Amino acid sequence: MISRILKWSIFLVIATGLTALALNDNGQVSMVWHDWVIETSLTFALAAAVIGFGALYLLMRLVINLWHFPVYWRNRRQLKRYSKAESSMAKGMIALEYGDWQLAEKQLVKMAKHSDSGLVHYLTAAKMAHNQQAFSRRDQYLAEARQRFPSDSVTIGLVEARLLMDSEPDVSLVILNELHQQSPKNKTILAEYAHLLVKQEYWSRLEEILGEVKRFKALDKAEIQSLEVQLLAGKVAVRKTRRP
């Protein structure tokens, strides 16, 4: 607002000055070029100079805008896609709250490639497909997430392991073991790994990682004590079954 007032003030000052010169014009300007001689009043020459400067300025602005127009148009389209992606995500999350997994999946995948939160789109869509037992689509979304977000492989692997815990627990264990090797201090991975080892009764492996669970405080004291009790009971049960 202030800059606009300043521009108009400068314009009025220049206009007032030119008007004053026009009313008291006794000057003359002569321009000679070879055999050509051009004579005009000082006021007209100044006015022509101002108009010429303004026309040159507008022409330069036009050229610059045309030069940058492709970038502007590309950025505008990108912002429009981002807006659609955020809207699609909002609709998907609302459908998720209402338990409409099919609609949630559709909305989340719709603009996943154009969203800043594309990883969330793919992982949530994978969960929705899993809930519908559409395992091929689930695996496809996880694969696309790995391709587009390779730096988030640990997060993607953790989601995949959780989805496979009930239907393919041994595969889930393999994934968690690999994730544990990649991020040995990750508390969430340690906790998930320990719980699944108990569920599958892999007592020797649980005994190996129990020290890390304690060291990194992946579980609270009560949960660790419960693991120790289950580990002891499991080992005793194994010994009994081995007796002749």
Residue pairs with C-beta under 8 A, 6 or more apart in sequence:
14 50
18 43
18 46
18 47
18 50
21 42
21 43
21 46
22 43
25 41
25 42
25 43
27 41
27 42
27 43
28 39
28 40
28 41
28 42
29 39
29 40
29 41
29 42
29 45
30 37
30 38
30 39
31 37
31 38
31 39
32 38
40 48
81 111
81 114
82 114
82 115
82 116
84 111
84 114
85 111
85 112
85 114
85 115
85 116
85 117
85 118
85 121
86 115
87 111
88 107
88 108
88 110
88 111
88 115
88 121
89 107
89 108
89 111
89 115
89 117
89 120
89 121
91 103
91 107
92 103
92 104
92 105
92 106
92 107
92 108
92 121
92 124
92 125
93 104
93 124
95 101
95 103
95 104
95 107
96 104
96 124
96 128
101 128
101 131
101 132
102 128
102 132
104 124
104 125
104 128
105 125
105 128
105 129
105 132
105 137
108 121
108 122
108 124
108 125
108 128
109 121
109 122
109 125
109 141
111 121
112 118
112 121
112 122
112 125
112 144
113 148
115 121
118 145
118 148
118 149
119 145
119 148
119 149
119 152
119 155
119 156
122 141
122 142
122 144
122 145
122 148
122 149
123 141
123 142
123 145
123 155
123 156
123 159
125 137
125 141
126 137
126 138
126 141
126 142
126 145
126 159
126 160
126 163
127 138
127 159
127 163
129 135
129 137
129 138
129 141
130 138
130 163
138 163
142 156
142 159
142 160
145 152
145 156
146 153
146 156
149 156
153 182
154 179
154 182
154 183
154 186
154 189
157 175
157 178
157 179
158 176
158 179
158 188
158 189
158 192
160 172
160 175
161 172
161 175
161 176
161 179
161 192
161 196
162 172
162 192
164 171
164 172
164 175
165 172
165 196
165 199
169 196
169 199
169 200
170 200
172 196
173 193
173 196
173 197
173 200
173 202
176 189
176 192
176 193
176 196
177 193
179 186
179 189
179 193
180 186
180 189
180 190
180 193
180 209
183 189
184 212
185 216
187 216
187 217
187 218
188 218
190 209
190 212
190 213
190 216
190 218
190 219
191 213
191 218
191 219
193 209
194 206
194 209
194 210
194 213
194 218
194 219
194 227
197 203
197 205
197 206
197 209
198 206
198 227
198 230
198 231
198 234
201 234
203 231
203 234
203 235
203 238
206 227
206 231
206 234
207 231
207 235
210 224
210 227
210 228
210 231
212 218
213 219
213 224
213 227
214 224
219 227
